[in-house]
Amino acid sequence: MAIEGYGAAPQVILVSFTSIKPELPYDSACVVRPGDHPFLVRDSYIYYRVPRIYPAAEVEQRVKEGVWIAHQACSAALLQKIRNGFRLSDRLPRTYDEILNVLGL
């Protein structure tokens, strides 16, 4: 989907899985556990504080070049949980509100 201000090419929003450390606060908007995805070996959360927007073609190119490593795709249920977390997180930068509205999130 094209995101205003990012050109006409399809874009993707990337967020990271981050391991939960019991002694540190974390964003509880989307907590994931081992078994939710084969990549996960610890209780983790989605780090919404620093989302990144990339053209889809650039993501594909970085994977093709080996700069990034593609893992198994998320299940539809996990992807929906991550998408829902965008609205639940109080750590997502406010500048993303308009983008989320355009995307219907």
Phi, psi and omega in degrees: 000138178283134179249128183306134180090356182240012179093173185275343182290151177302140182241158172230149175255125180253135171229163186250149165279135179228132181295139175282130174249117188307330183276355183241144175292154179212164180280115183271009181298329180209091177267134180234152186233159173307137184102335175288333177203141182302335180291333187278127176241352179224159170302133186219175175218164177272130182269092183277350185297327184230069175288154179233142178248127179228148169298138181305321181297325179292321177299312179301319181294318180296324176291315180301321181280352181083008177291318175245152179250124178279135174250180179302141178298151175291150172293161178300322181294317180292318178300318178295321178298318178295316179299317179298325181296334177304320181277336181276334185288135174265007181254353178290131178304139183300335180298346181273351180304313181295319179298316180296323177297317179298320182281352181076027179263000000 
